[in-house]
Amino acid sequence: MFIAVYEFEIKPGTETEFRQAWLDATKAIYQHCGSFGSRLHLSDKPNVLVGYAQWPNKEQWERDFELTDALFHAARSKMRDCLLRSETVYKLEVCEDYLQDGSASS
């Protein structure tokens, strides 16, 4: 599995707009590009959010997809309008995995 980690610095006052646009873009990428989805996190820095996306492999992530989905293009445009800066911080290959989707039972 391949993970891409992103850092987004957004303009003050645009968090709600950015988060909705990120969600819409992420849904389109999931539906049309073969990703496993993504998560967005608030960081401890003002106006900085961190996202990570999971993919079956790096090659799938690197593919040049021709998305024609109108919602995707509107969402990407809105995200760009909210951004001061974005960066792919890490490109990671999973080597061990014990991430669980719930709390441990007693």
N, C-alpha and C positions, 0 to 999 in steps of 0.2 A: 504494500500500500504506500502511496505517496501523499505527502502533506505539504501544502504551501501555506506559509504564515505571512500575513500582511499587516502593515501598520498604516493607519489612516489618521492624518491630522486634519480635523475639520474646522471650518469657520465657526466662531462662537455663535451660538443661537441656532445652529442647523442640525443638532443631534437627531431630533424627531424625523425630520425630512430625510437625513442620510440613512438612518436605520430602516425606514420603510423602503427607500430606494434600494438599499443593499439587499433586503429580503426579497424584493421583486426580481432583482437581477440574479440572485442566488437560486431562486426557484426555477427560473428559465434555464440557467446553466445545468441544474440538476435534471430537468426534464428533457433537455435537448442535447446535452454534451457528455453525459455519462459520468458525471461526478457522483460522489456519495453524499454530497451536501456540505454544509459549512456552518460554522458558529462565529458569532460576533461577540466581542467582550468589551466592556468598559475597562479602561486601564486606570492606574493610579495617577496618570498625568491628565490635566485638564484638556478637553477637546481631542484626546487621542483614543482611538478604538483599535482593537487588535482582532483580526479575523484569521481563521484557518479553514482551509478547504481540504477535503479528503478525496482522493482519486484512486482508481484501481492501480495506476502506475504513472510514472513521469511522462511517458510517451502520450498517454491520453490527455494529460494536463497541457502538454505542449502543442497538441493539435490545433490547427487554425480552423476554428469553427465559423461557418457563415451563418450566424443567427439572424433570422429574418423576423423574429418575434418582436412585434411593436412595443409590447410592455417592457421587454428587455432593453431595447434602445432608449426608451423614455427613462427607465430606471438608471441606466448607465449615464445618461446626460445629467440627470438630477444629482447623482453621486458626484460627478465631476464639478457641478456647480457648488457643491458643499465643501469640496476639498481645498485644503491649502497644500497638502502633500500626501502622496501615497507611495509605499515601497513594499516590494516583496522582500521580507526580512530573512526568511529561511526557506530552503527547499529541502525537505526531509524524506528519507526512506525509513519506514518503520522497521526496526530490527527486533523489538520485543513489544508485546501488546498485552496489557492486562487492564484496559479501560473497560469499565462495566457500566451498564445503563441503569443501575439501581443500587440501593444500599445493601450491604451484606445482611443476610438473615442470621438471627441468633442461633 
